[in-house]
Amino acid sequence: MRLTHAQEAMAAAIEDQWLAAAVQTGPAGRKEAEAGVRAAYRLAGLPEPERIYWLGSPRAGALAASLLRAPAPGSPAGASGGGPGSPAAGAALGASDVSDGSGSAASVAGPDWVAGVHAELRRQGWAPGESGGAAVRRQVRTEPWAAARKAALAALGADGWAQLSAAAGRRSWGLVMDLIAGRLRLRLGEDITADLGDAAPAVRTPVLDAIYGQHDGTWLATFEAADRLCPGAGLMTGLTGLAEVARHSGWWWAFERVAVLTERPGLLERDNVGRLHRGEGAAMQFPDGYGLWAWRGMPIPPGLAAELPHLTLDRIRGEKNAEIRRVMLEHFGYERYLREAGARRLGTDETGTLWWLDLPGDEPLVMVEVVNSTPEPDGTSRVYWLRVPPETRTAREGVAWTFGLTAEEYHPLIQT
């Protein structure tokens, strides 16, 4: 099958809808998401979960999943399989009191957020040590996906499926899985390791076993488009429950007797190319307080976000981490930094002015100052700063490099 332009446009429109769901913020649609979970279990031939727990973030959900997982067959209680009695279920770091809301309290080891997860599970009816059974992610998510893909390939052919996947999934995969979900998964692993130490492996494993909820729209879009192209083939039949959860919830976990669902972020800030980006706080923030701090897609320590509005020349100079220093430079402003740090002008030609500044512990900061040839409405001309390789020796060479050309090859006919 070969898609027409109209069919490709239809697929792209479906992808736009799923992209919107993938970056949606605000409270989950709990009633709809829970209905989707129950439908996903039924479609997988499983009994519906006896109980559905809600947590405020994927970090909390991963810990809850580690507490609810049954130990692997043959493993003793307390082994590193992550089941009840595992390190994650008790002996992490420190100790704090947890109340289930009825006045009783239990001592739970770990940082405050660990105690908070225990308290939330108890509030929703969980008893410490109670297992939700074995994970059923394979039956609920992996096998329906594989069956739908097999049916779509049979209906569309390999070339048609490839064309449809590109039309309905290429943009969203890069924008969501690469720039948001992938960063979240990586940061969760790092944060859990930092917080839980030796107990971390029992909680990191559920991170890898998560069903991605709203972020699963990156592949659900292609199956929905295929279903539209092949009416009667039933390509979405086994995926309707998963799709309902993805429209209304964040990451989730499926077990034999229970499911764990999490809220969507309350805040999601990105730059103009879709990278997580915010200088005044977390770029992605969940209702329970967990968040990711990032500058143009690069994770940054939470404390740095508070520092950025108050940076000084000496603070930037004293930063030993080169990547963090570059974040500071972008926020501080290259022009201001070059001026205050005493950059050396290497030369000026018809393309602009080349500036040079040594950075201790990093490659030199070499930038071309260029003036926009098209005046602004008020008659002024905007100045731009282009960072170029340290070996650049003329402004023309630097400007040419930004176009992938040598200075000899760079001969613009018109400048805008």
Summary of the structure (lengths in Angstrom):
residues: 416
radius of gyration: 26.2
end to end distance: 43.5
largest distance: 78.5
contacts: 1371
relative contact order: 0.13
helix: 48%
strand: 15%
